């Protein structure tokens, strides 16, 4: 049965998700939307933020709000960054270039996935600042080194190392759909290294690609190697435990991202809102802490900051915006979240991000 688009204007992230489902092939939407196994963590990520309640302040004398902050010392106009997600040309023809332009227009950070459909050079040429590059560690160290050096030359300002994907969590939607990239689409950054195509197999071509290419025995020695191989700050993405965050910082990471890969890796992993306070406490002043997975409203962003995050990353909402209206759709999603965060700050009695603290989550 065809998915029905929402009637009337698209007012929120959920509206954009419904509209996206009606506009792109089911296989592509399932790839963007799906999670691992029973998708319990996928659902819990969103539900967890919803269950947190805001004990708002009144008579706070708040007028104008300031949503600006910095990440790794770089200014952004709001604490919402564009997360690294793969294969944007499944959503729109311009792909990652459209996403980069939307982030630049919103004056916020953009993180390019190494599994992009567009090569990093033209994407970073259209991106503002901060612009970061997400990296997987390949079994072939020279492939990883080549990606790293190329990202530095292309103008990346940080490297985001994904550590929660030494293999791919089973995504049953993709297996049922025999997920492949459509003809003409490639893993653009890897073409010159002989790893630009997904294998044609029964089931998920991406799962076989990851199993064949990604380093399974990823360890802190790999983080050490990366930190010593680049002059750029390194962000470790995919942290679930406080001690791992602290060790990552001790091994050179300048920031960590509390993330379960959007519920796409280990099913029944806890929602990121549950993990975040423990990571913040363990990391202390050693590094910045960001969070992603399940954030769908501006009030979710406020809750994340109250729990200690410096900023959040959003992935699927940006993809839904791209599906609906390319660059304009992605920008519209960011502006919806900006407006909702601004409204939540007003109603909670917060004039600036530093006014947001954990007391808002308790009576």
Buried (B, 14 or more C-beta within 10 A) or exposed (E): EEEEBBEEEBEBBBBBBBBBBBBBEEBBBBBBBBBBBEBBBBBBBBEBBBEBEBEEBEEEEBEEBBBBBEBBEBEBBBBBBBBBBBBBBBBBEBBBBBBBBBBBBBBBBBBBBBBBBBBBBBBBEBBBBBBBBBBBBBEBEEBBBBBBEBBBEBBBBBBBBBBBBBEBBBBBBBBEBEBBBEEEBBBBBBEEBEBBBBEEBEBBBBBBBBBEBBBEEBEBEBBEBBBEBBEBBBBBBBBBEBEBBBBBBEBBBBBBBBBBBBBBBBBEBBBBBBBBBBBBEBBEEBBBBBBBBBBBBBBBBBBBBBBBBBBBBBBBBBBBBBBBBBBBBBBBBBBBBBEBBBBBBBBBBBBBBEBBEEEBBEE
